[in-house]
């Protein structure tokens, strides 16, 4: 279930058509002005030539002048003989003498002489020819291009025209059969589609079609695919566009596009409007940190249009977002978006159905068990599962096989989660040994704990996403709740890698950074969100801001309380770290045996791991009676060890005092 954004990646990265047109018009206008200026200069230079006053006297004396006209600032000289028959050339020069002297010279030479009275109409004509006509010509050319661009409405260059894509059933090619793992969402949307097909049976009882439905969920869960499936099932026009398509650099364009969109939709009713990523225009109107006039005008127009249309005509609005907490309250009230449809991460059954949908066109052999893959991919969304199937098919082709095996699918799960094997990264012998003990520390503590998930695979082969090795754990069943014991077991497992390094090498490395980060997040959530702290009890100290995106949290307490929270987190992590060390110290022989085997093989399966584990298993006497090793027994052992440490420290103090 991929989230396809057809309205965003148009033209394969090329410049938008409107921008190309604007650039062409600007360049054309500049070229036209340059051409007009050049033509005026050329015409004037070709028909009027300036000469010196001495040349003018010489032409008079040699009888080459036909007539002379004295204007206010120059003398115009008409020659008797033209240069060629096609161009009537005149000469001009400045007035170097008084008019009486010039007239006397003309009379002596027998040349017709006249003084020209300034004519205001000639200046007007020159102005019209030089400026008005070129501007008028440019206006006509630009007007022609603008009419071409705005053909079909939408204002100047189409900026106010809605650019929604209109789909019908055959064009989308998606129905509800292509959507898996979202049964509740499909049920809600099926009711809406049935309302569009059979409005009579709902109107008979007095029911009204919901004005809008908001699809909410994490990225990749199939919100856009569900909307396209509605289009395929409804068999009505389907207007699809993204929230960002409304907003332009010009203020008021977004509101104009909203009006144009609803006008088109009402003409095509019954129909469906789908706005993807509606949070781009639907953010809450908050002026405390400055507003955005264009976005707020667009939102106001959308609210107005949703109030204005009649649902009896079969007009429905679908929208999708993964940030419902930032949407304006006016947008979410009943009468606008009446339904909120949660499109969450699929459960075990949903993942299995999704894998089957994406695997139906992929050739697979008899070893494939999609249930095991679904169990191993807890937390994966539809797009992740589709990617895993595709990666498995690619891997099979690379290895020269015509069908996909179960091994290919598990490898594809690792590729999506941890990246591909980084074959060019060669670890030194010491680094390889350190990574082996680190990963076996995780796996061994997992096997020794009651509430931990079983191990599927251990590897020390570096991956492209930065890991030098990892332990793959597969739960035995899908869980929706986690107990305090399970979370503590998870913390002990995460910190066991660092504990193994400290026990074996008496030093620590940077390899546990990601483990420490995850452990800190879990420990902090236990104290601030889950109420699993004896000190703070049931008090909520933290809230999640973006539950469908990064899950970022914000503290809801004072600085003093936040400091106490940090101390509680450190205390919990320290206790879990000591538990991990205790388990590994008591099972050091198993740790060494499995680490040596992993060092040699680089990758071992969960079965190989458990075989060695059972062969050399030697548990302390406290664990013999109860093989499950309950947490209370481990705490007793830890208390004993702390008592010994305290007693030794007292002895040292006594020696120093003596």
Buried (B, 14 or more C-beta within 10 A) or exposed (E): BEBBEBBEEEEEEEEEEBEEBBEEBEEBEEEBEEEBEEEBEEEEEEEEBEBEBEEBBEBBEEEBBEBBBBEEEBBBBBBEEEEEEEEEEBBBBEBEEEEEEBBEBBEEBEBEBEEEEEEEEEEEEEEEEBEEEBEEEBEEBBEEBBEEBBEEEBBEBBBBBBBBEBBBBEEBEBBBEBBBBBEEBBEBBBBBBBBBBEBEEBEEEEEEBBBBBBBBBBEBBBBBBBBBBBBBBBBBBBBBBBBBBBBBEBEBBBBBBBBBBBEBBBEBBBBBBBBBBBBBBBBEBEEEEEEBEBBBBBBBBBBEBBEEBEBEEBBBBBBBBBBBBEBBEBBBEEEBBBBEBBBBBBBBBBBBBBBBBBBEEBEBEEEBEBEBBBBBBBEBBBBBBBBBBBBBBBBBEEEEEEBBBBBBBBBBBBBBBBBEBBEEEEBEEEBBBBBBBBBBBBBBBBBBBEBBBBBBBBBBBBBEEEBBBBBBBBBEEEEEEBEEEBBBBBBBBBBBBBBBBBBBBEEEBEBBEBBBEBBBEBBBBBBBBBBBBEEBEEEEBBEBEBBBEEEEBEBEBEEEBBEBBEEBBEBBBEBBBBBBBBBBEBBBEBBBBBBBBBBEBBEBBBEBBBEBBEEEBEBBEBBEEEEEBBBEBBEEBBEEBEEEEEEEEEEEEEEEEE
